Structure formats: structure tokens, C-alpha cells
Amino acid sequence: MKGEEVYINLNPKSPYYADVIGGCKTLMKAEGLSLPLRATVVVLVEGNGVEADLLALVEDIKSCGIEVEVLRSGFSELPWKRSMQ
């Protein structure tokens, strides 16, 4: 918790998403979200994750019944980055 903000750490023992399978359901419950939902995962070339993390995240999202789209881009190619320049 930071001030009035509550942070959910799905797995404090590991930085890898592959070790947090089931985290999507935990997050949905904590945030009071319900279906139908759609998610967009933006993957930046400058990121710190590995491909296994992305695959695990996408699989976890899909297992919750959420439609998921993956966008891969360099940071400078993203629309909101262009509008900030």
C-alpha cells in the first residue's frame, strides 16, 4: 500500500510472469472485474521480460475468458509516443 493506492504483487518471490499463472483471476477479483473483457498487451523492444513471460501472460489472460491482442513495437513507433514529441 502506498498512500491510498493498493498494489497487488502477484508473486513477491519471482519477477517472472511464468511463475504467477493464475494471477489474472486474482487481479480480476481484487479489482471487481467481470466478463466480457478485452485486453491489449503492448510489448516494447526495450522491455525486460522474455518471450516465456509474454506467452504465460497471454495464456493466463485467455484462461480467464478474456479476448487478448498483442502489439509488438519499438517505443518510438507507438502513437502516444509520437504525439508527445
C-alpha positions as a printed Julia matrix, in Angstrom:
85×3 Matrix{Float64}:
   0.0     0.0     0.0
   1.29    3.48   -0.88
  -0.87    6.32    0.39
  -4.38    5.39   -0.69
  -3.14    3.21   -3.56
  -3.12   -0.55   -3.11
  -0.57   -2.55   -5.1
  -1.11   -6.21   -5.89
   2.11   -8.21   -6.09
   1.09  -11.46   -7.72
   4.34  -13.19   -6.79
   6.81  -11.42   -4.5
   9.27  -14.32   -4.85
   9.84  -14.04   -8.61
   9.9   -11.29  -11.26
   8.85  -13.72  -14.0
   5.21  -13.88  -15.05
   5.52  -17.58  -15.84
   5.76  -18.12  -12.07
   2.44  -16.31  -11.5
  -0.02  -18.38  -13.55
  -3.47  -17.66  -12.17
  -2.6   -14.03  -11.49
  -5.26  -12.83  -13.92
  -8.06  -14.33  -11.78
  -6.51  -12.8    -8.65
  -6.36   -9.38  -10.31
  -9.92   -9.63  -11.67
 -11.23  -10.5    -8.21
  -9.25   -7.73   -6.49
 -10.44   -5.12   -9.0
 -14.04   -6.37   -9.17
 -13.84   -7.01  -12.92
 -16.25   -9.28  -14.77
 -16.63  -10.59  -18.31
 -16.79   -9.69  -21.12
 -13.37   -8.07  -21.16
 -10.74   -7.41  -23.79
  -7.02   -6.87  -23.12
  -4.26   -5.37  -25.22
  -0.71   -6.3   -24.27
   1.88   -3.85  -25.61
   5.35   -5.37  -25.95
   8.21   -2.9   -26.25
  11.56   -3.91  -27.7
  13.15   -2.05  -24.78
  11.35   -4.28  -22.24
  12.87   -6.52  -19.58
  10.7    -9.62  -19.98
  11.39  -12.74  -22.0
   9.19  -14.49  -24.56
   8.13  -17.1   -21.99
   6.71  -14.3   -19.82
   4.64  -12.99  -22.72
   3.34  -16.45  -23.61
   2.45  -17.14  -19.96
   0.69  -13.77  -19.63
  -1.35  -14.29  -22.79
  -2.31  -17.83  -21.75
  -3.3   -16.63  -18.28
  -5.47  -13.85  -19.72
  -7.13  -16.27  -22.16
  -7.77  -18.78  -19.36
  -9.91  -16.1   -17.66
 -12.11  -15.87  -20.75
 -10.66  -12.53  -21.85
 -10.01  -11.75  -25.5
  -6.37  -10.67  -25.86
  -4.43   -8.81  -28.54
  -0.63   -8.48  -28.56
   1.04   -5.44  -30.11
   4.79   -5.55  -30.61
   6.51   -2.27  -31.23
   9.54   -0.13  -30.59
   8.75    2.68  -28.18
   9.17    5.41  -30.8
   6.56    3.71  -33.04
   3.7     3.88  -30.53
   1.02    6.51  -31.31
   1.07    8.17  -27.88
   4.87    8.5   -28.04
   4.64   10.3   -31.4
   2.04   12.72  -30.03
   4.35   13.54  -27.08
   7.26   14.62  -29.33
